Amino acid sequence: MNVKTLPFASLIEHPLLVDPAAAGDDCVVSTNPATGEALGAVRLQSRADYESLVERAQLVQKSWRQLPAPKRGEIVRRIGNAFREHEQELGALVTMEMGKILPEGIGEVVECIDIADFSVGLSRQLYGLTMVSERPQHRMYEQWHPLGTIGIITAFNFPVAVWAWNAMLAAVCGNTMIWKPSLVTPLCAIAMNNIAHRVMREQDIFQPEEGDPCDIFGLIIGSDDEVGETMIADRRLPLISATGSCRMGRHVGTQVAKRLGKSLLELGGNNAIIITPSADLDLVLRGVVFGAVGTAGQRCTSTRRLFCHSSVVDDVTARLVKAYGQVPVGDPMDSSTLVGPLINSQSVDGMRNAITKAAEQGCEILCGGTEGIDQYADSAGNYVTPTIVRVPAGQDPEIAREETFAPVLYIFEYENLEDAVEAQNSVDQGLSSAIFTDSMREAERFLSHDGSDCGIANVNIGTSGAEIGGAFGGEKDTGGGRESGSDSWRQYMRRQTCTLNWGDDLPLAQGIEFG
Ligand code: UN1
């Protein structure tokens, strides 16, 4: 099915779209991971296109930053409403291009709407502190200014929401931006950017010489080599916000640091749930299944490891194996499906390798496994069977330390909570974590300084599915960035400390007498 035949094809109209049959080397073809069909093709943009986008974004930023923040918020409100209007179509497009099931595709669009609403409120709350000066007749305060034009790099797994987290905040903060989406999901990017541009075209805010309001939301669909490298090395972009693998983040972080730019990195996770003897096992089952097989294990917050107390490990394992046996894998558009395809065949190979290594490293494959992958060998979609791996007591297989972007769950057992927390924290990544317990002491222990070392720590909730209102991100190899809610907006602004002397004298700080 070609996107041109979709009922909402007008959302994806773009001069760069070409017929997949006519796509050459200079194009990227967007493929439906459930069917293998080409949805559309996009001609890749060049460094020259990037140059012109940055120039235009810089020009219009001068005008955009002059608009009072609540006025920018009003425009973001209209963009959020436009997302709302197209919620179902956009959700379907996310499902078609990325492969997550439709309720999750729509859920992703809801995240975009939520962050737009959040940003509208924020546009009246870009607060700075007032300090008390040590000098008489002096006033001291801080204020926040826009950064300028920022770069946003996003991954395939959340092809619309992560852009919206960055873009909606960045816009109310007075920035303009250049978005480089994953080349696997260019159509979602085009649709979102088109919606933003439609709203911007309706705004009569600038004279022609002040810049084109559409250039506030720039989109570049280009290769990592030609465009990505240029972008991260570009001193005109004071902030690069990048989501993706730890490998990618290490490269982006280093390149941006070389020019002393700021980076906001949201990288891989290897998230664990600890299940204590008092845990409500019905909740556990629901939390673990959603966390581990939801989005086919392709969230950075997906649950990858379970630490079960030895008194419950057999029960939890038996219940999970039973539940996994009933998880419907298939067409992500079908309302009975819970697990859609992986994004591409390399991901399927990655899952196969992980399972093979787990077996080689002494683990027991309880369900799914390589047979569960082979079972779909004749399918045009990248389907796999969610897999549970039991780690023998006392073992620490190397493969469970890696983030395999697929539904593979490793079950460990533990005797005391301290050991479980230590094991949970012992991996390189530090994004999300959870404990299921009815013990207040265990919960507080988990949330204490000696507890989880992750950016997200939940009690009786799984590791994935965070709300936009909290700051999202993690520690260690997850990159340290925080996106979305709370005070993440500050990263899109520069802080200025201002001291005003309204007296007739010039007293110096620290009581220094000079001359
Ligand atoms: C991601 O996988 O990069 O908390 C983002 C969650 C979603 C966002 C995940 N709200 O699972």
Residues whose N, C-alpha, C, O or C-beta is under 5 A from the ligand:
A	BS01	UN1	F158 Q298 R299 C300 T301 S464 G465 A466
